[in-house]
């Protein structure tokens, strides 16, 4: 029986955001309970809130904005793999030796970050090393998704993890919640919004089981 698994973070007041970034807020403009014909709300948040896509413009001076990003990586066959031996620091090709990454072109990495308190920004997490990008590309990977908030260390100024993926034409999906997704193969849907000039976009990321 086909099953859908929501792997996106809940967007709600008090959720953790990148230190110094715009906090998430939902304001009610009018509501039926007070006599209005409709209920209407306004959302204030960063483009990198919760589960989101990074466009190349986010980390490259001349990177493509969101409306020019190819949608192919964000819809299709994906593999979830869980890393239990490392909870922080750069991931290298050897960390993925137990897995056959050729099974699906979209890789979703489940780490300890999925189980952290969503109201607290994590001080440490795993992220791809620069050498991981070429290795993943050699395995046919076109999207790297993770439950962590970034593809680089929090204090990184060079963003070599982001750039290593981009240089190898691997799209970036951050902030997943993979607690309910056992390792295996799925169909992924995580399409970004068509934000002209955007450097990122929240997404509703969903996995469909493959019968």
WOURTA-V42229 format. One record per helix or strand of 3 or more residues. SS is the DSSP state (@ for helix, = for strand). FROM is the first residue (numbers start at 1). TO is the last residue. If there is no record, write none. Layout:
SS/FROM/TO
SS/FROM/TO
This chain:
=/4/6
=/25/30
@/32/34
=/40/44
=/52/54
@/56/58
@/66/68
@/72/74
=/75/82
=/89/91
@/93/96
@/101/103
=/106/110
@/112/115
=/126/128
@/130/138
=/143/146
@/160/166
=/171/174
=/184/189
=/200/202
=/206/209
